[in-house]
Amino acid sequence: MGTVGSAPGKVSIVFGFGKKVGPVLGLDINSSTISVIQLEKTKTDIKVARFSSMPTPPDVVREGLLADPEAAGIVVRELLDLVGIPDKKPVPSLNIGIPGQAVVIRLMPVPVGMPPDELGDVIRQEAINNLPFPVDEANLDYSLLPATERTDPDGVKRVDVILAAIQKNVVDSYWRMAETAHVNLGKLDISSLAVIRALAFSSMLSDETVMTMAVNIRNDATDITLIKKGMPLFSRSVLLGVETLGEAISRSVDAPMDEAINLLPHLQLGAIPTTDPKLGQAAQVARSVFGDLTAEVGRSLEFYMSQVGSVQVDQMILCGQGCIVPGVSDFIANRLNIRAAVADPFANVIYDRAQIVDERRPVHAMLLGLVADVNWCSLKTVEVDLNKSGPPPMPIEEGGGEEGEVEVEEVPTPWFIPALGVGIVACLVAAAVWAFFNCYLVPAKETELSEIENQITQTKQQVEAMSRQQKDIAELKQKKDVLERIVKHGTPRTAVLQAVRDNVPQGVQVWHVVVNGDKLTADCNTIDFARASHYAINLSGSNLLENAALSNVHRIQKNASVVGFGVNATVKPEASSAVVDLNQPLPSQASANPAGSGKPRVLDFFAKWCPPCQKMKPFMEEAERRYGDKVEFVAVDIDDPKNRELIEKYQVHSYPNVYFLDGRGDVVDHMVGFQGSPDPIYAALSKISNVASTGHTK
């Protein structure tokens, strides 16, 4: 605010305009390090104004996302203090990169020139139809890709739009981190898009006719992106990263994880002999892991070409933590027969080589892309911000800036004297009323009030004593009920193990489960990485388990098509009173057929509002036409109150959800989610038909 002055016949009011804006920094937070950077543009060049990095505390980051935002915020605050940004105004803003596997990214064509409001409606409908979580629980953003503009065979001009979505609870974790660090949360960018911006800024994408594949080998996963004219034509994240490599080496050479990671800069991926047996063994393991990664890159390219036709990839650019392994670009280039190079995002930046060593320049590609201004790049890139619908910005600091002076002319007030007289009379009346109350009524009321307060105090003490007794009685009754249920029906661990079993997706095998206090650990096998992630998501949605996360994801060497992984979860407190009635059959053993009916049955749990259910519906109708004479098909609408008992009996929490029961009512197969083809349904129907006929033979 400004100041108010006076002059003869005038009132002068001074206002202040403008505010101080804090610096914008990039933040890369992963399971190994937390790094921060600030760029500064001068008249002649661009330089690194601030840079620092420190190790990430254990269990702060899991699968690339924040598991402990408050602990991360404390480390970020220490980093900012270290680079000279104190905890005071103006408040800095942090741009953060989100790992690709945490974001749903879709490319969709739209007509050129579509009005923004219509385009917004189309984008939202696309999100409703394809997101694996409710659209109201997501942050959405989209951007046009001008380089993809083309004319269809029907003469319609179209352009692609990139749609990005992330769950709001992920964004909330970054806001909690920012609040702990006393900073503003700026842009939430996608790791693959930030890498594109860094490559464009370093002039590695200057030739717009070249098709480039960017491979960002991060700690927890690898981002594979096809780029042309600075636009992402295809993007995919695979769960193979430096952590996978470190764990494999750690097991192979029987060394701690930290020691295994420290071996990476000394490995030789080529067939170069070494006198150190440990380095030789570690190099052999690294060749195997990078071989798997190269195969995933090749499969990604084949999938893209199956959608758009044959394309020529002219160059491959590698970046990320995996580039610290010498010779990784030559290894992948020889396997795929594509020219490859390691990124140098700092090619057009002045920086202190004592802070950013040459070997780690490719590691910070995404970090630099978070703060590289699009106006500094000769090539236009995509801008997506998943924090647009986040909490409101911090209050604007007042003061400073230019001042303007406004003069307001004084207006005569002829009503002032009569109003002053009325005010004086009103004050006298009020004083008389106050004296009457203060001298006569208040003393008597104070005595009466004191007696009432004493009565209230006594009554309150009696009520508190009764409340304590009732609470003690309720606690004793609860303990009695729990003990009776445990003695008569089962144990709390039965319910937990039932939850572990009921949430197993198709294609996942659980072979070892340990429950220790409130910690649950399961060792499993699966046929691909996606099913492992689905299992962790299913366990987190259980009413008895939470915070489920994958660990120790690896391919089994004896069977390369099988993936081994572990799942860690926390048992909820209410699980201590949850038991399974052992006198009743478990859901996977319960019978849905009338006694003695002998006919197999299919229970299809669906919802009318569920897009995957609608996609599944034609498969089920075709199956009923084929097998309807042998198998009874039952469609169970989960929104119909009449089906509530059946839904609870089979513990259905996600849709579509299909149970296949034989003639005795035993569950033979179980499917969760949309099946890409009807083949798994026919395979399950064949199982229950065979089981039914075998049962009749007996």
DAJO-V716420 format. One record per residue. N is the residue number from 1. PSI is psi in radians with two decimals (* if undefined). Layout:
# DAJO-V716420
<<N:PSI> <N:PSI>>
This chain:
# DAJO-V716420
<<1:2.75> <2:-2.70> <3:2.80> <4:2.17> <5:-3.11> <6:2.71> <7:2.77> <8:2.00> <9:0.03> <10:2.64> <11:2.13> <12:2.17> <13:2.26> <14:2.23> <15:2.64> <16:2.46> <17:2.73> <18:2.92> <19:2.76> <20:2.33> <21:2.26> <22:2.87> <23:2.71> <24:2.20> <25:2.71> <26:2.50> <27:2.14> <28:1.98> <29:2.03> <30:-3.05> <31:-0.26> <32:-0.72> <33:2.75> <34:2.09> <35:2.56> <36:2.52> <37:2.59> <38:2.26> <39:2.67> <40:2.26> <41:2.17> <42:-3.03> <43:-0.48> <44:-0.41> <45:-3.09> <46:2.31> <47:2.81> <48:1.92> <49:-0.67> <50:2.46> <51:2.40> <52:2.78> <53:2.56> <54:2.77> <55:2.58> <56:2.27> <57:2.68> <58:2.49> <59:0.26> <60:-0.62> <61:2.27> <62:2.27> <63:0.62> <64:-0.12> <65:2.82> <66:2.18> <67:-0.44> <68:1.44> <69:-0.66> <70:-0.77> <71:-0.68> <72:-0.70> <73:-0.63> <74:-0.75> <75:-0.72> <76:-0.71> <77:-0.70> <78:-0.70> <79:-0.78> <80:-0.69> <81:-0.64> <82:-0.62> <83:0.09> <84:0.49> <85:1.73> <86:2.92> <87:1.23> <88:2.99> <89:2.65> <90:2.49> <91:2.25> <92:2.80> <93:2.47> <94:2.16> <95:2.25> <96:2.49> <97:2.29> <98:2.31> <99:2.53> <100:-0.58> <101:-0.23> <102:-0.08> <103:2.40> <104:2.08> <105:2.27> <106:2.48> <107:2.30> <108:2.42> <109:2.49> <110:2.74> <111:2.50> <112:2.39> <113:0.21> <114:2.32> <115:2.58> <116:-0.68> <117:-0.70> <118:-0.72> <119:-0.70> <120:-0.70> <121:-0.72> <122:-0.74> <123:-0.79> <124:-0.70> <125:-0.66> <126:-0.70> <127:-0.73> <128:-0.68> <129:-0.41> <130:-0.27> <131:2.49> <132:0.09> <133:2.78> <134:2.46> <135:-0.47> <136:-0.27> <137:0.35> <138:2.63> <139:2.22> <140:2.61> <141:2.72> <142:2.85> <143:2.46> <144:2.60> <145:1.54> <146:-0.56> <147:-0.25> <148:0.11> <149:2.35> <150:2.97> <151:2.13> <152:2.86> <153:-0.46> <154:0.08> <155:0.03> <156:2.25> <157:2.26> <158:2.75> <159:2.57> <160:2.59> <161:2.33> <162:2.16> <163:2.26> <164:2.40> <165:2.51> <166:2.58> <167:2.46> <168:-0.52> <169:-0.48> <170:-0.77> <171:-0.70> <172:-0.61> <173:-0.62> <174:-0.57> <175:-0.68> <176:-0.65> <177:-0.77> <178:-0.70> <179:-0.71> <180:-0.63> <181:-0.06> <182:0.87> <183:2.94> <184:2.50> <185:2.00> <186:-2.17> <187:2.38> <188:1.77> <189:2.86> <190:2.38> <191:-0.74> <192:-0.65> <193:-0.63> <194:-0.64> <195:-0.73> <196:-0.76> <197:-0.68> <198:-0.70> <199:-0.67> <200:-0.69> <201:-0.58> <202:0.17> <203:0.35> <204:-0.11> <205:0.48> <206:-0.52> <207:1.89> <208:-0.18> <209:-0.12> <210:2.36> <211:2.14> <212:2.45> <213:2.06> <214:2.24> <215:1.84> <216:1.77> <217:1.66> <218:-3.11> <219:-0.85> <220:-0.35> <221:3.12> <222:2.27> <223:2.23> <224:2.07> <225:2.27> <226:2.27> <227:2.41> <228:2.30> <229:0.58> <230:0.09> <231:2.41> <232:2.01> <233:-0.39> <234:2.43> <235:2.42> <236:2.52> <237:2.31> <238:2.54> <239:0.99> <240:2.10> <241:-2.88> <242:-0.59> <243:-0.72> <244:-0.77> <245:-0.79> <246:-0.72> <247:-0.69> <248:-0.74> <249:-0.69> <250:-0.76> <251:-0.65> <252:-0.75> <253:0.08> <254:0.99> <255:2.75> <256:2.79> <257:-0.74> <258:-0.74> <259:-0.66> <260:-0.73> <261:-0.66> <262:-0.33> <263:-0.34> <264:-0.78> <265:-0.18> <266:0.06> <267:2.75> <268:1.90> <269:-0.41> <270:3.01> <271:1.03> <272:2.16> <273:2.67> <274:2.60> <275:-0.17> <276:1.93> <277:-0.63> <278:-0.76> <279:-0.65> <280:-0.76> <281:-0.74> <282:-0.68> <283:-0.67> <284:-0.74> <285:-0.73> <286:-0.70> <287:-0.66> <288:-0.79> <289:-0.79> <290:-0.46> <291:-0.75> <292:-0.73> <293:-0.73> <294:-0.67> <295:-0.68> <296:-0.66> <297:-0.77> <298:-0.73> <299:-0.63> <300:-0.76> <301:-0.72> <302:-0.70> <303:-0.74> <304:-0.75> <305:-0.50> <306:-0.37> <307:-0.65> <308:-0.13> <309:-3.14> <310:2.37> <311:2.79> <312:2.03> <313:2.04> <314:-0.57> <315:2.69> <316:2.30> <317:2.15> <318:2.50> <319:3.10> <320:-3.14> <321:-0.51> <322:-0.29> <323:-0.11> <324:-0.21> <325:2.08> <326:2.46> <327:0.19> <328:-0.61> <329:-0.73> <330:-0.68> <331:-0.88> <332:-0.67> <333:-0.74> <334:-0.62> <335:-0.68> <336:-0.14> <337:0.74> <338:2.36> <339:2.23> <340:2.63> <341:2.71> <342:2.37> <343:2.60> <344:1.38> <345:-0.31> <346:0.33> <347:-0.59> <348:0.41> <349:2.48> <350:2.24> <351:2.87> <352:2.00> <353:-0.28> <354:-0.47> <355:-0.80> <356:1.72> <357:2.70> <358:-0.68> <359:-0.39> <360:0.14> <361:-0.77> <362:-0.43> <363:-0.54> <364:0.38> <365:-0.88> <366:-0.71> <367:-0.77> <368:-0.63> <369:-0.41> <370:-0.47> <371:-0.01> <372:2.06> <373:2.39> <374:-0.45> <375:-0.26> <376:-0.17> <377:2.41> <378:-0.29> <379:2.27> <380:2.32> <381:3.06> <382:2.41> <383:2.07> <384:2.31> <385:1.96> <386:0.16> <387:0.24> <388:-0.58> <389:0.41> <390:-2.98> <391:2.74> <392:2.73> <393:2.83> <394:2.74> <395:2.46> <396:2.33> <397:2.33> <398:2.78> <399:2.91> <400:3.08> <401:-3.03> <402:2.73> <403:2.45> <404:2.55> <405:2.23> <406:2.24> <407:2.29> <408:2.17> <409:2.40> <410:2.36> <411:2.31> <412:2.61> <413:1.44> <414:-0.30> <415:0.03> <416:-0.81> <417:-0.84> <418:-0.69> <419:-0.64> <420:-0.69> <421:-0.78> <422:-0.67> <423:-0.69> <424:-0.76> <425:-0.75> <426:-0.66> <427:-0.70> <428:-0.75> <429:-0.75> <430:-0.66> <431:-0.69> <432:-0.74> <433:-0.71> <434:-0.72> <435:-0.69> <436:-0.82> <437:-0.71> <438:-0.58> <439:-0.47> <440:-0.96> <441:-0.69> <442:-0.82> <443:-0.77> <444:-0.73> <445:-0.59> <446:-0.71> <447:-0.80> <448:-0.69> <449:-0.67> <450:-0.74> <451:-0.72> <452:-0.71> <453:-0.68> <454:-0.74> <455:-0.70> <456:-0.72> <457:-0.77> <458:-0.78> <459:-0.71> <460:-0.71> <461:-0.71> <462:-0.73> <463:-0.72> <464:-0.70> <465:-0.75> <466:-0.68> <467:-0.71> <468:-0.71> <469:-0.77> <470:-0.68> <471:-0.75> <472:-0.73> <473:-0.75> <474:-0.71> <475:-0.73> <476:-0.71> <477:-0.72> <478:-0.76> <479:-0.70> <480:-0.76> <481:-0.74> <482:-0.77> <483:-0.71> <484:-0.74> <485:-0.67> <486:-0.76> <487:-0.72> <488:-0.58> <489:-0.52> <490:-2.77> <491:2.76> <492:-0.61> <493:-0.45> <494:-0.78> <495:-0.69> <496:-0.82> <497:-0.58> <498:-0.71> <499:-0.66> <500:-0.74> <501:-0.75> <502:-0.35> <503:0.16> <504:2.09> <505:2.91> <506:2.39> <507:0.08> <508:2.34> <509:2.15> <510:2.11> <511:-0.08> <512:2.18> <513:2.31> <514:2.22> <515:2.00> <516:1.77> <517:-2.16> <518:0.28> <519:2.32> <520:2.31> <521:2.31> <522:2.36> <523:2.30> <524:2.88> <525:2.65> <526:3.08> <527:-0.23> <528:2.93> <529:-0.58> <530:-0.68> <531:-0.55> <532:-0.76> <533:-0.68> <534:-0.68> <535:-0.73> <536:-0.70> <537:-0.73> <538:-0.76> <539:-0.67> <540:-0.48> <541:-0.05> <542:2.65> <543:-0.07> <544:-0.20> <545:2.72> <546:2.93> <547:0.68> <548:2.38> <549:2.57> <550:2.66> <551:2.67> <552:0.84> <553:2.20> <554:2.75> <555:2.38> <556:2.13> <557:-0.63> <558:-0.37> <559:1.63> <560:-0.31> <561:-0.10> <562:2.35> <563:2.22> <564:2.49> <565:2.85> <566:2.69> <567:2.21> <568:2.37> <569:2.83> <570:2.28> <571:2.19> <572:2.65> <573:-0.60> <574:-0.22> <575:-0.33> <576:-0.37> <577:0.07> <578:2.18> <579:2.79> <580:2.24> <581:1.90> <582:-0.19> <583:-0.20> <584:2.58> <585:2.54> <586:2.83> <587:-0.66> <588:-0.15> <589:-0.11> <590:2.62> <591:2.31> <592:-0.06> <593:2.63> <594:2.63> <595:2.20> <596:0.14> <597:-0.65> <598:0.08> <599:2.26> <600:2.76> <601:2.54> <602:2.11> <603:1.95> <604:1.73> <605:2.10> <606:2.96> <607:2.42> <608:-0.50> <609:0.04> <610:1.91> <611:-0.76> <612:-0.57> <613:-0.70> <614:-0.62> <615:-0.56> <616:-0.44> <617:-0.80> <618:-0.61> <619:-0.78> <620:-0.67> <621:-0.72> <622:-0.69> <623:-0.66> <624:-0.65> <625:-0.60> <626:-0.73> <627:0.12> <628:-0.46> <629:-0.32> <630:-0.51> <631:2.44> <632:2.14> <633:2.21> <634:2.04> <635:2.10> <636:1.88> <637:2.05> <638:-0.25> <639:-0.08> <640:2.09> <641:-0.48> <642:-0.38> <643:0.07> <644:-0.75> <645:-0.70> <646:-0.66> <647:-0.76> <648:-0.62> <649:-0.70> <650:0.11> <651:0.95> <652:2.13> <653:-0.22> <654:2.79> <655:2.59> <656:2.74> <657:2.01> <658:2.21> <659:2.38> <660:2.01> <661:2.47> <662:-3.02> <663:-0.41> <664:-0.10> <665:0.12> <666:2.48> <667:2.08> <668:-0.61> <669:2.80> <670:2.25> <671:2.40> <672:2.27> <673:2.97> <674:2.27> <675:2.32> <676:-0.34> <677:2.88> <678:-0.08> <679:-0.80> <680:-0.57> <681:-0.78> <682:-0.62> <683:-0.73> <684:-0.68> <685:-0.64> <686:-0.63> <687:-0.86> <688:-0.48> <689:-0.78> <690:-0.76> <691:-0.69> <692:-0.78> <693:-0.65> <694:-0.72> <695:-0.68> <696:-0.57> <697:-0.75> <698:*>>
